[in-house]
Amino acid sequence: MDMKGKGLGWMARRVVAGIVLALGVAACGKAADNAPVPELGALRQQALAGDASAMNAYALALARQPGVDPVVRFHAMEEVAQAGSSNAQVLLGGMYHLGEGTPRSDEKAVPWLLKSANQGNATAQFMLGQFHQKGQGVAVSYAQAAAWYRKAADNGHPQAAMCLGAMYANGAGVEKNDAEAVRLYRISADGGDAEGQLNLAAMYATGRGVAKDDAQAMRLTLASAEQGNAMAQTIIGTSYHDGEGLPQDFAQAATWLRKAADQGEPLAQFALGNLYTQGHGVPRDHLQALAWYRKAAAQGHAPSQYAVGVRYVDGLVVRRARLTGYAWLRLAEKGGDTKAPARRQQLAAQLSAADLDTAERLSRDWRQGELIAEVDDGGAPGR
């Protein structure tokens, strides 16, 4: 497996990306008249009478009530948000952000998030950190993102602690400080955040900000994987395959890699394709291998693009389609695959100028998420 030897050190070099915001706001049905939700009528009356606890309870009930038209839900949430409920304000901001029951507008989301955040709502503070980090509804400002993450983390928000830890680990918006990153990752991990567990594992694996401890790194990675983190599952799967940090067990490798691959993780899809090619932990099945390589290749994973390309060039498992194969090899080369240039150049010497032009066009026209049409020499369909 090409990932052998990279282990947890390879994982540690990942840059933390954005976090999906899950507010639990459902959307269903078509637009309807602005009317209160009958099932919540009594709670609504208490909320609008100024009972703070009833306001927040009503907002959460609105978010969770099944079968409510999204426009009705939006206006009911707006009503209680205007009455001062911090829960309603953050949920209303989330509805603007997601475009649920109203046209999508991060600019309109921000004022409601600010109202909620200024009341101490940790979720709103976390979301404002995300908005400032990504430039959603506000200008990009890592310093502002860090400030909001800090407020949310101080209010017990595990994801905010993880994000702030990542900023310290990377020196983004704050001065780089591995020890502080470890402290924040630990808070996040102790709070059950899977990404925090994985990032703390990376620090233990590399000895950044903490004494190097491979066993602790593996324990944290496994905890993250068991919560469904696809990257952690990929690491556990490859560790079982390579016998690094875990006993070599191809069946376990296949189990964990499939969990991650089913979530769309391209590294796991490629690794699972390798298992099917080798017959490690699964029956050898070249069609299954190609199916997983294709999934990863469509996402831009260069080694998978190479694997798909050579199969089209040689007519392995698929009909030969050398121009398609050339296009995949060109993409793999651009993506940094070290084997692709020599194989592509070898094929280029065998193609006519017209075929080479077609193959280059197929490569240029490719868009992430797509597969390339099967075309053989002379523009014929793959054979």
N, C-alpha and C positions, 0 to 999 in steps of 0.2 A: 504494500500500500504506500503510495507516494507520500503520505503524511507521516510516515514512520520517522521517529527521532525528533519530531518537532514538539511533541508532548505539551505540557502545560506552559513551557516557555513561549511557544508559538501563540498560545491563547492569550498570553499576557499582553501581546502587542496590539490587540484590538482596541480601536478607538470607540469609546462609548457613543452610541447613536441615540436618537430620540426615543422616547418611551410613548407607547400608545396610551392615550388617555381613556380610561374606562369609567364612565360616569353612571352607567346603569340606566341611561335615559332611552326608553324604547320608542320606536317609531312604527306605526302601523295604520292602515286605512287611508282614506282620502280626506281632503279638507272638509271641515264641517263648521256649523255655526259655533260661535264662542259661547260655550255654556259650561257651568260648573260640572264636576264629576259627581253624579248623584251619590255614589257609594261613600264619598268622603265629605258629604255635606256638613255633618255635625262638626268634624274636625276643622273644616274650613271656617265655620262660624267662630270657633274658639280662636283660630289663628288671626282672623281679621279683627277680632276684639282686642288684639294686642298681647295675647299670651305667647311669650317668646318660645317656650318649649313646644307649644302647639303649632306655632309657625314652622319650626324646623321639622317636626314630625309630619306635618301636612306636606311639606316640600318633598320629603323622602317618600311618603306614600304616593304622591303624584308621580314621582319618577318610576315607582315600581308597579303601579296599578296597571294590570294587563287590559288590552282592548280599548285603550283611550286614543281617540284621534290625535295625531301629533299637533295639529293646530290648536285644538282644545287644550291639550296638555301645556303647550307653550303659553297661551294666554292665562291659564290658571296659575302657572308658575310665575309669570310676570306679575300677576296680582299680588301674590304673597311676597315676592322679591321686593316690590315697591313698599310693602308694609314693613320691610326690614329684616326678613329672615336671611341669615347668612347661608344656610343650606340652599334656599331657593335662588339666591343670587349666584352662587357658584354653579348650580345646575342650569340656570338660565344662561349664564356665560357659556357653559358647555353646549347648550342647544344652539346658540348662535355659532359656536365654533364648528359644530357638526352639521348645521343646516337642518335641524329637526324641528318642523313646525313653523319655520321661518327661513327666509333666504340666508345662506351662509355668510357670516361676516365676523371676522376676528376683531375688526375695529369696534364693532358693537359689543363684542364679548368682553373686551378689556375693562370698560368701566364697571360692569357688573362684577367681574372678578376682583377688581380693586375694592369695591364696596365690601365684598365678602372677606377678602384678605385683611382689610383694615379692622375687621371684627375678630381677627385671629383664626380664621378658617384655614387649616393647614392645606387642604386640597386646593383651595383658590391660590394660596401662596405658591404651592408647587406648580400649578398651571401657569402662573405668571412667570415663574422661572423658565418653564418650557417656552413660553411665548417670546421672552427676551432672548433666549438662546437661539431660537430658530427664526426670529424676525417675523412672528405672526401677530399682526395687528399693531406692532410696535417696531421701532428700529432694533436691529441686532445689538445687544449689549451683554457681553459675558459678565461684566461687573454687576449689572443689574440682575442678571440671571442668578449669579452666585448669592447676591443679597437676599433674593426671594427664596432660593433653596435653603439658605441658612435659617430664615424665619420658619419655614415649613419643617425643617429637620428639628429645630428646637421645639416645635410643637408635636414631635413624635411621628413625622411622616417618613417611613423607611425609604421610599423611592427618592425623596428629596435628599436624604442623607447620601444615597448612592450617587446621585447626580453631582452633588457638591464634592463628594470624594473624587469623582472622575475629573472634576475641574482642578482639584489640587494635584491629582496624579499627572495631569497634562499641562498644568500651568496656564489654564484658560480662565481669564477673569480674576485670578488670584495668583499669588506667588506659588510656584511649584513647591510642594511639601509632601513627600511620600508618607511621613509619619502621620500627618493629619489625614491624608487619604485613607490610610489603614484604619485610623480611629473611626472615620465616618463610614467606611465600608463595613466595619464591625457592627456599628449601630444598625445599619441597613440589614446586614445578614441576621443579626439577632432579632430583628423585627420580621424576619421571614421573607425578605425580598430576594427572589432568585437571582436577579442581576447583581445585587450586592454580594451575595454568596460567591458568585462566580468571579467577580472582580477581587474580592478578598482572597480567593484561592489563587488568583494570578499573582498577587503580592507575595503570598507565601511561597509560591513556586519559583519566583525570581529573587526573593530576598529583598524586595524593595520596601523600605520602611518598617521591616519586621525581619526577624531571623528566618532564614530559609527553612522550610519544613514541608517536604513533599507529601508526607502522610496527611498533614492537616490540609494541604491544598487539595488532595484527592477527596478527603471527607467533605469538604465544602463544595467541591465540584459535583459530587454524587448527590448532595442535598439539593443543589440547584437543579440537577438533571431530574431528580424525582419530583420536583415541582413543575416540570415540563419545559425548562429552558432548553431550546434546541441546540445552542452552541455547547452547553454543558453536556447534553446527551451525545453530541458528536465527539467530544473529548473522551467521555467514558467509553463509547464504542471503539474509538481508535486505540485507546489504552488497553482494552481487552484484546483487540486484534494483535497489537504489537507486544503485549506482555510487559508494558511499561507502567509501573505503579499499580497494576492489577495483574492477577494470574492470566496467562494467555487462555482465551476461551472464545473461539470463533462464533459459537452460538449466541453468547452474550453480546458479542460485538454486533452481530446482525440485529439482535433485538433492539439495542440502543440506537444504532444507526437508522433503523427503520422508523423509530419514534421521531427522530429529528428530520429525516427525509420527508416523512409525511407532513411535517410542518413547513416544508419548502426550503429547508437549509441546504444550499447547493454543495457545501463541503460533505455533508452526510450523504447526499444523493450520489455524488461521485464515489465516495467510499463504499457505498452499498453496491454500486455498479461494479466496483472492483471485486467485492465478495462474490457476486454472481459470476464474474469472469473466472475467478479462481476456484469457485466451489468451496469457499471457506464459510462454514456455518449455515450455508444454504446449498441446495442442489445447484450444480453448475448449469447456468441458463443464460446463453448469450443474448437472447431476445430481451430478457428482463434486465440484463446489464445495459443494453443499448437504451432501453426505455428510461432508466435512471440517468444515464449519461446525457440523454436528450433534455431531460428536465433541468439538469444543472447547466448544460450548454446554453439553453434558452435564457438563463439568468445571467450569462456572461462569464461563467466559470471556465477559465482558459484550459486547464487540463481535460475537462470534459469536452470542450470544443475540439481539442486534439483527438480525443478518443472517438468522437463521432466522425470527425473528418477522415481518419484513416480507414474506418469501416466503410465509408462511402467510396473512397478511392480504390480499396481492394475488393469491394463487393462482399464484405464479411457480414453475414446475417441479413443485410439489406441488398437490394439491387444496386449494382454499380452505378454511381452517379459522380463522375470524377470532378465535374465543375462544382457541384455542391460540396464535395470533399475539399476541394481547393479553397472554397469560400470559408469553410469552418477552420481550415488550417491557417488561413490568413488572420481570422479573428483570434485564434489561439495565440498566434505569434504576436499580434498587437497586445494581447492580454498578458504577455510575458512567459508563455510556455516555452521552455528551452529546446524541446524536441521538434517543435513545429517548423522553424525556419528551414532546416535541412530537408525535411520531407516535402515542404511546399515548393522549394526550389527544384527538387528532383522532379516533381510533377510538372512544374512550369515548363521545364525543358522538353516535355513530351506533348505539350498542347500547342495547337495552332494559335496565331495571334488573335484570331476572332474568338476562339474558345477562352483564351486567357483574358480577353477583355470582358467577356460575359461573366467569367468566374469572379473577376475583380468587382464587377458591378453587383453581383449577388452579395458579396461581402459588404460593399458600401451601403447597400440598401437594407441590410439587416437592422432590426430594431430589437432592443432587449425585450424578452418575453415571447419572441417569435422563433419558429423553426424556418429553415431555408428550403425552398422548393427543390425537388429532386431533378437535376439536369445533368445529363452525361455529355460526352464529347459531341460536337456538332449541333448542340442545342436539342438533342433527342431526350425524351424522358428517360429516367434512370432505368437500367436494364440489369 
